Amino acid sequence: MNGLTRPRPRSFSGMDYPETKKKRNFAGKILLAAMLTVLCIYILKNSSSFTTPTPFSRHEPGVTHVLVTGGAGFIGSHAALRLLKDSYRVTIVDNLSRGNFGAVKVLQEQFPEPGRLQFIYADLGDPKAVNKIFRENAFDAVMHFAAVAYVGESTLEPLRYYHNITSNTLVVLEAMAAHGVKTLIYSSTCATYGEPLKMPITEDTPQIPINPYGKAKKMAEDIILDFSKNSDMAVMILRYFNVIGSDPEGRLGEAPRPELREHGRISGACFDAALGIIPGLKVKGTDYSTADGTCIRDYIDVTDLVDAHVKALAKARPSKVGIYNVGTGKGRSVKEFVEACKKATGVDIKVDFLERRPGDYAEVYSDPSKINRELNWTAQYTNLQESLQTAWKWLKSHQNGYRRSMSLALTY
Ligand SMILES: NC(=O)c1ccc[n+]([C@@H]2O[C@H](COP(=O)([O-])OP(=O)(O)OC[C@H]3O[C@@H](n4cnc5c(N)ncnc54)[C@H](O)[C@@H]3O)[C@@H](O)[C@H]2O)c1
């Protein structure tokens, strides 16, 4: 020590000692650089030029690129298969909440060539994600299948249904409008008609849905129709009746989640009974005013249904809206269905006949003459037993659904 006392660091307001100041400047520069880097990454990520162009991101003459929402699900996967077979370019968007990645894997194995099929994992309830998908891909048309789709569940969780069906359709439609995608094929349902007084159901039958599922679909239809009044979008709304069957070549099938069994449809219940997963079938209501006292429904094979979509896509025209029932036009009773299922599975399924279930209506079947006439579409797979046999064959060889293929890594 030289006896000199070092001045104690003091600071005055607005003044710093040079060393501290240097350090602060340095830290400030680092912070600024970090902020600028983050900003650049953000701008780049959100600019369309950031992503490497792929066949999916540009329009190509002679190639129609279809966005299939819900393409990992039962109907969506069959539609994607048909589109790919017909040389369309397909992007599947699905959040796998209900569908099976195994179905996508089957499609990828069938069509491995670049630029044929891509899968994007996303939730349609997320507008940012949906917009990003539309920004980064050049779609020519959208087939909007994605939805939760169980009448019983909709009465227990109505908000989920309005959100997933109505609100998500709005998100898709807004993205289509914002990104100039001009063709929409929409999956609607005969549940939008409710309990019509007169059969068969035509497209002019008043729509008075009686459950949240039917109401949510009707609202989605209304949104689409209102939008289409002032737009040049080509819109096709297809109202399906009860969908059964599976790919005749056995590549795809219907594999609903086991937890949805209680809300399931009649074909699933019949197969579960035939497999011994449930002890038997409970047929509710034998005193309806129908020939054998059980309810009557119109069962449409999924192969016919996807054919209707392809025909609708081909006939979709700007500024035009087409609304079509997709059914066979022939009603089959529950008893008839169960007998066909027994024959298709070769199992003598145990059947208990119980009281009516509230909310079930006696008869529902379509008048498909409009779609026959205008889209030149007629149901071909109208043998109930054969459709059930095809579905049963797939199910028997996939008793764990698509689970085997699920072990393969998710690639997207
Ligand atoms: N199956 C029938 O009998 C029937 C009858 C009439 C109408 N429909 C309609 O057909 C369409 C397809 O039905 P399905 O039987 O194939 O059902 P499904 O449950 O097998 O498929 C629906 C698909 O949509 C996906 N999905 C659901 N919500 C999503 C979301 N928010 N974001 C992304 N993906 C989502 C699911 O993961 C699933 O893969 C639905 O719109 C349904 O309302 C079905």
PDBQT file of the ligand as one rigid body, heavy atoms in Angstrom, charges set to zero:
ROOT
HETATM    1  N1  LIG A 501     -69.069 -42.250 -39.933  1.00  0.00    +0.000 N 
HETATM    2  C1  LIG A 501     -70.295 -41.894 -40.273  1.00  0.00    +0.000 C 
HETATM    3  O1  LIG A 501     -71.227 -42.704 -40.283  1.00  0.00    +0.000 OA
HETATM    4  C2  LIG A 501     -70.585 -40.462 -40.659  1.00  0.00    +0.000 A 
HETATM    5  C3  LIG A 501     -71.896 -40.101 -41.047  1.00  0.00    +0.000 A 
HETATM    6  C4  LIG A 501     -72.141 -38.793 -41.427  1.00  0.00    +0.000 A 
HETATM    7  C5  LIG A 501     -71.116 -37.842 -41.443  1.00  0.00    +0.000 A 
HETATM    8  N2  LIG A 501     -69.875 -38.207 -41.043  1.00  0.00    +0.000 N 
HETATM    9  C6  LIG A 501     -68.832 -37.172 -41.044  1.00  0.00    +0.000 C 
HETATM   10  O2  LIG A 501     -67.692 -37.657 -41.745  1.00  0.00    +0.000 OA
HETATM   11  C7  LIG A 501     -66.496 -37.093 -41.218  1.00  0.00    +0.000 C 
HETATM   12  C8  LIG A 501     -65.499 -38.174 -40.925  1.00  0.00    +0.000 C 
HETATM   13  O3  LIG A 501     -66.055 -39.084 -39.987  1.00  0.00    +0.000 OA
HETATM   14  P1  LIG A 501     -65.324 -40.434 -39.576  1.00  0.00    +0.000 P 
HETATM   15  O4  LIG A 501     -66.376 -41.436 -39.318  1.00  0.00    +0.000 OA
HETATM   16  O5  LIG A 501     -64.255 -40.739 -40.535  1.00  0.00    +0.000 OA
HETATM   17  O6  LIG A 501     -64.703 -40.020 -38.171  1.00  0.00    +0.000 OA
HETATM   18  P2  LIG A 501     -63.277 -40.378 -37.562  1.00  0.00    +0.000 P 
HETATM   19  O7  LIG A 501     -63.356 -40.069 -36.102  1.00  0.00    +0.000 OA
HETATM   20  O8  LIG A 501     -62.864 -41.741 -37.951  1.00  0.00    +0.000 OA
HETATM   21  O9  LIG A 501     -62.312 -39.331 -38.272  1.00  0.00    +0.000 OA
HETATM   22  C9  LIG A 501     -62.263 -37.971 -37.928  1.00  0.00    +0.000 C 
HETATM   23  C10 LIG A 501     -60.811 -37.522 -37.996  1.00  0.00    +0.000 C 
HETATM   24  O10 LIG A 501     -60.728 -36.127 -37.697  1.00  0.00    +0.000 OA
HETATM   25  C11 LIG A 501     -59.623 -35.907 -36.828  1.00  0.00    +0.000 C 
HETATM   26  N3  LIG A 501     -59.882 -34.685 -36.059  1.00  0.00    +0.000 N 
HETATM   27  C12 LIG A 501     -60.892 -34.448 -35.188  1.00  0.00    +0.000 A 
HETATM   28  N4  LIG A 501     -60.787 -33.226 -34.678  1.00  0.00    +0.000 NA
HETATM   29  C13 LIG A 501     -59.690 -32.648 -35.233  1.00  0.00    +0.000 A 
HETATM   30  C14 LIG A 501     -59.052 -31.390 -35.094  1.00  0.00    +0.000 A 
HETATM   31  N5  LIG A 501     -59.520 -30.465 -34.256  1.00  0.00    +0.000 N 
HETATM   32  N6  LIG A 501     -57.944 -31.142 -35.818  1.00  0.00    +0.000 NA
HETATM   33  C15 LIG A 501     -57.438 -32.076 -36.667  1.00  0.00    +0.000 A 
HETATM   34  N7  LIG A 501     -57.999 -33.287 -36.831  1.00  0.00    +0.000 NA
HETATM   35  C16 LIG A 501     -59.111 -33.582 -36.123  1.00  0.00    +0.000 A 
HETATM   36  C17 LIG A 501     -59.563 -37.146 -35.958  1.00  0.00    +0.000 C 
HETATM   37  O11 LIG A 501     -58.306 -37.350 -35.347  1.00  0.00    +0.000 OA
HETATM   38  C18 LIG A 501     -59.920 -38.234 -36.968  1.00  0.00    +0.000 C 
HETATM   39  O12 LIG A 501     -58.760 -38.723 -37.612  1.00  0.00    +0.000 OA
HETATM   40  C19 LIG A 501     -66.932 -36.269 -39.999  1.00  0.00    +0.000 C 
HETATM   41  O13 LIG A 501     -67.026 -34.932 -40.381  1.00  0.00    +0.000 OA
HETATM   42  C20 LIG A 501     -68.305 -36.836 -39.678  1.00  0.00    +0.000 C 
HETATM   43  O14 LIG A 501     -69.113 -35.890 -39.036  1.00  0.00    +0.000 OA
HETATM   44  C21 LIG A 501     -69.575 -39.487 -40.637  1.00  0.00    +0.000 A 
ENDROOT
TORSDOF 0
